[in-house]
Amino acid sequence: MELKRVVVTGMGAVTPIGNTAEETWQNMLAGVSGAAPITRFNAEKFKTQFACEVKDFDVTKYIDRKEARKMDPYCHYALAAAQMAVEDSAMDIEALDKNRVGVVMGVGIGGMKTYEEEVTSYAKTAETIGPKFNPFFVPKMIADICAGHISIKYGFHGPNYITSSACASSTNALADAFNLIRLGKANVIVTGGAEAAITCAGVGGFVAMHALSTRNDSPQTASRPFSASRDGFVMAEGSACLILEELEHAKARGAKIYAEMVGAGMSADAHHITASHPEGLGAILVMQNALEDAGMQPEDIDYINVHGTSTPVGDISEVKAIKSLFGEHAYKLNISSTKSMTGHLLGAAGAIEAMASVMSVKEDIVPPTINHEEGDEDPEIDYSLNFTFGQPQKREVRAALSNTFGFGGHNACVIFKKYVE
């Protein structure tokens, strides 16, 4: 069977550096950091007291206030990003065959705030008034409900679910959406990711693992991928959504096309529950799988949006993987970690980084990796590679590859290229 071609026709985002996709993109190019002291709870006794929070977000622009109270914040972000993506795509909702429009989202954790509040409340009152829970506790908490809410809002009856593979979740969602469309199972998929885990338990859990930066005196410089002084990732929240659409369907309605999605790969490190394989074996395989899926060679890629979380082990293994797979072409690539600005959106990371990759392809510019300082070189990292430190770089971006790796050894990779008739 002949596979369908898949294009990106809309995008929306709510992130620590912008409450729209365009604002997020412009702030990426400007090297803006979203890190600041935590306001979601009192973090003064935590070893890490900062994060990349969403700022100045008005949920009532997207959801009725009464309905919003029945949802966790991660759903607020998802619904907002989805609405912006749908509007950006200029789809005539009523003219669509809604049986062939689906929603596939990636969520690593889900309703952490709801779960934490409900269980804490129960613990305080259990002995005096007995067990008491909000009737919306379960539907607010469960990780799949954001996809459900999006489909209910628009009446989309196509495939509807989430993928959950830790920090690879939304890249896996994009891969699934891509495959559903090219196999002819749907015409359009709203896909992406959402996360809102900046809570006592969320931050506390990652602190206990020694996964987070503790650079409390300088939050904006804390996410510093590929620098010797990196000491962990910066936790973030938000959502990004893309509209993936079958090419002929998009052309028939005269849709604008950002880029074509051409490949997706998956693999497992099968090594450790939290650490990446030290030689990047799973990372090599996932990029190789994505290239094979796209029918492309390493030389066809111009930009890699790396996982690049600013952790001591992970950054080194990803660099090793790139050098191993791309060989001499690795030195002709631009590489950047947009997590240096957005922080790490966990399950939503892949979606925002896919959006950045699409925009790089569309506009022929690569966003920077910020916070690297001269003299802060790691002897285990090859700085002959172009990490796009400090400033964005204009160049032809024929194709961009985006990596995400999750706890459990889950690896996912997607490729976008310029759309050509």
N, C-alpha and C positions, 0 to 999 in steps of 0.2 A: 504494500500500500504506500502511496505517496504521502509523505508527511507535509502537513500544512506549515506555512511560514507564520511566524509570530512577531508582532511589533508592539512597541510601547506607545500608547496614545494618550495617556494622562498620568499625572503624578500629584500627590498631596503629602504634606508632612507637618508634624508638630514635633519640634526638636528643641534641645537646649540652646540652639543658636538661631532659632527662627520658628515662627508659628505658621509659615507656609513653606512650600517647596522652594520657591524662588528666593525668599529671604534666607533660608538655610543655605542655599547654594551660593548666594552672594557673600554671606558671612564666612563660608568655607574659603572662598577665593581671597577674602580679606584677612584670613588667618585669625578669626575671632574664636576665643575659647569660651565654652559655656560653663566652666567650672567656677564655683563660688561656695561659701559656707552653706551648709544644709539649713533649710528653713522648714522642712516637712516635720521635724521633731527636734527635740533638744539633744544635740549630739556632743555636748561639751565633755562628756565622760568617755567618749569613744576615741580610739586611737586615730580613726579617720573622721574628720569633722566637715568634710566638703563633698560635693558631688556635682554632676551636671544636671540640674533640674530644669524642667520646662518653666518658662517665665511669662507672666502676664497673659495667661491663657484663659479665655472666657468661654466656658463650656456652653453657655446659653446661646451662643451664636450658632450652635449645631444641634443642641438637644434641649428640649423643654426642661426647665429646672426640676419639675416634679419627677420626670422620667430619669433625669440624671442622678437623682438620689437613689435610684434602684440599680445603679451601675458602679463598678469600681473605676478608679481613675484610668486604668489601662484601657478600658472600654471607651471612656471619653476621648482619649487620644486617637483610638482606632476609628471611631465613628467620624471624628473631625477630619482625619487624614483621608478616609474613604470618600467623604463628601467632596473634599477639595479635588481629589483625583477624578471622581465622576464628573464634576463640573468642568475640570480642565479638559477632559476628553470630549466635551460637547456632545455626548450621547443624548439622543432623544429617548428617554427612558420608556415612554409609552409605546414607541415604535419598535422596541427590541423584542425579540423572541425570548422572554424571560426564562423559559425553560432551558435556554442554552447560555445563560449568564450565571456564573458561579462566584463564590467567595472562598479563597484559600489563604488563611493568615498563619503567621508563625508567632508563637508565644512560648517563651521559655518558662515563665513562672506563673503569670496570670494575676489573680486578685489577691496579692500579698497583703495590701492594706486592709482589705475586708476581712481576710482570715485572721490577721493579727488583732484587729479591733474586736472581733466577735469572740475569739478564744480568751483574750484578756478580760473582756467583760464577763464572760462566763466564770472565769477563775475567781473574780472578785465577788460574784453574787451566788455562786453555786450552793454554798452552805446556808445562806440566809433565805433566799427566795427560790432556790432550786434552779434547774437548767432553763435558761431563757435565751433564745436566739431570734434574730431578725428573720422574718419569713423570706426575705430576699437574700439571706446569707449564701445559700448554695448557688443560685443563679447569678449572684454578683461575683462569686469567687472563682467559679470554674473557668479554666483557661480557654475553652472553646467558645464561650458565649459571645465574644466580640464578632466572630464570623456570623453567628446567628443574628445578632442585632443588625449587622449590615444588610443581610439578606432580607430581614423583616422590613427594614426601612424602605427598601426599593422593590420588594416583591420578586427578588431573584430566586428562581427555583432550581438552578443548576447545582453542580457539586458544591458542597458546603462543609468545610471542616477546618481544623488547624493542624499544623505540624509542630511538634515539640521536640527539639534536639538541642536544648541549651542554647548556646550562642550561635549555633548554625540554624536555628529554627526558621527564621524568615527567608533565608536562602533556600532551605529545603522547600518552603512554601512556594517560592518563585519557580523552583524546578518542577514541582508538581503541577503548578498552573500552566507552565510552558508545555509540559507533556500532555496535559488534558486537551489543550487547544490543538497542538500539532497532530494528535491522534484523532481529532475530529469529535471529541466528547463535549466540547463547548466552543462557543464563538468568542466569548469575552470572560475574563476572570479578573475580579478585583483581588489583588494579592499584596502582601507586605507583612508587616509585623507590628506588634505593640507590646509595651512593657512599662510598668510603674512599680518598681520594687525598692524605691528609696524610702525605706521604713526602718524602724529599730531592728526588726528581725532580718530584713534584707541586708542592710549595711553590717549589722553585727555578725551575721553568718559569714560574710566575705572577709570581714576583719579577722575573725577567728582562724580563717584559712591562710592569713597573711597574703591575700590576693590583691588588696587595695593599696594604693599609694598613701603614705602618711605625711605628705608634704603640706601640712596644715598652714604653714607660714606663707605658702605661695601656691594656692590652688590652681591658678590659671596656667602655671608652668608644670603642673604635676604629671600630666600625660605627655610623656616625652619618648615616644617609640624610637628605638635604635640608638639611644644615648646610653652611655655607661652608667649614668646615675639614675636610670629608671628604677622604680621600686614598686611597681604594681599599677593596675588599671584604675581609672576613675569611673565610678558608677554613674549611669545616666538613665534617663527615662524618655518616653515619647513614642511616636509612631510614624511610619512612612508607608504609603500605599502606591502601587503602580497599577495602571490598567493595561493588562496584556490582552491583545486582540488578534484574531486570525486576520491575516493580511487582506484577503479579498473582502472580508466583512468591513474592515476599516476603510478600504478604498471605495467601497460602494456607498459609504455615507460621507465620503470626503473628509475623513479624519486627518488631523495633523499627525505626523509620525516623528517621534523623537529619535528612535533607533530600532534596530531589529535585534531580538534575542535569538541567539543561534546555538547555544550549547549550555548544558548543565552537567555537572559531575558530582558524585558522592563517593565517600570512602570512610574507612574507620582506621584509627591509629592502632587499635587493639594493643594498647601499651599501658595506660595508667588512667585512673578515674578523673584526674584533673590536669596532669602534665601532658604536653604534646610530646610526640616521639622526638628524642634529641637530634636525630638525623633528618627529621621531617619526612619520614617515609610515607605517612598518610597524606601529607600535604602534596608531595610529589604526585601520588596516585590520583588525588582528586582533581588536580589541575590537568593531568594527563587525560583523565576520563572526560573532562569538560572539552578539551581540545579535540579529542577523538569524536565526541558527540557532535561537535560543530563542524567536523571535517576540516579542521584548521591545523596549521603547524605552529610551533612556538614563535617562529619569525613573523607570524601574522598579528601578534599582539604588540601594542604600543604602550599600554598602561596597565599596571596592576594596582588595584585598590586592595591593599593587604589587610589581613586580620589585625596585625600590628597593635596589640593591646598595651604595650609598654610594660610587659612583664619580663623578668630576667631571662627565663628559659624560652618562652614562646617566640620572642622576636628573633632570637638566634636560629631556632629550628626553621622558621619560615624563610629566612634569608638563605639558609643551606638548601632548602627545597627549591627555591627559585633558581639558584645557581646551578643546581644539579639538573633540573629539567630544561632550562633555557640556554645553558651553555654560554657561548660568546654573545648570544643575542641578549642575555641578561643585562649587559652593559649598554645596550641601546634602548632599554626600557626606561620609562618613568615609573617609579614606585612611590606611593604615598599612603600614609595612614591618616584618614580623616578622623579617626578616634582621638587624635591629638587635639582636636577641636570640639567634637561632639561628646567626648567620653564614650564609654562602652554601654550601648543600649541593650545589652544581653540579647534576648530573643528577637528584638527589633533591629539589631545591628546590621544584619545583612540587607534589610530593605533600604535603610538610609544610604548604605554604601553602594547598593545597586543604583539608587537614584543618582548618586555622585558619579558613578561610572557612565551612566546614560548621558548625563550632562557633559561629561568630558568628551564623549564621542560626538555629541551634537555640536559643541562649541569649540572643539579643538583646543582645550586648555586643561591642565592637570592641577587640581588643588594641592596645596602644600602639606608637608608634615611640619608642624610647628614645634617650638621649644627645644630644638637641638642647638647647643652652644659649642663654639670652637673649643677644643681641648677636652670635650666630653665624649671621646671616642672609645668604643668597646673594642678591645683587641680581637674579639671573636667575630666581629662584623666587618665585612669588606666595604669600605667607603668609596671604592671605585664605582660601585653601583650608584645610580641616581635616585636618591630618596626624596627628591624635590623639597629639600629643606628650606624653610623660611618663606619662600615666595612661590606663587603659582607659576607654571611654565606653559607658554604657548607652544604648541606643536601639533602636527597632524596626529589625530588619534583615530586610526582606522578601526581598531577594536580594543575593548577594555575587558579585563578579567577581574572578578571580585571574589575574594576568599573569605570564608568564615569557618571557624573551628570551635567546637563546643566541648565542655566537660563531658567525659564519657568517651572521648576520642572521635566524636562526630565531625566530619568534614564535609563542606558543601561549597561548590564553586559555580558561578554563572558567567556567561560571556555575552557581551553586547557588541554589535558592530554598526557601522553606518548603513542606513537603509538605502538600497539601490534597487530601482525597478527591475 
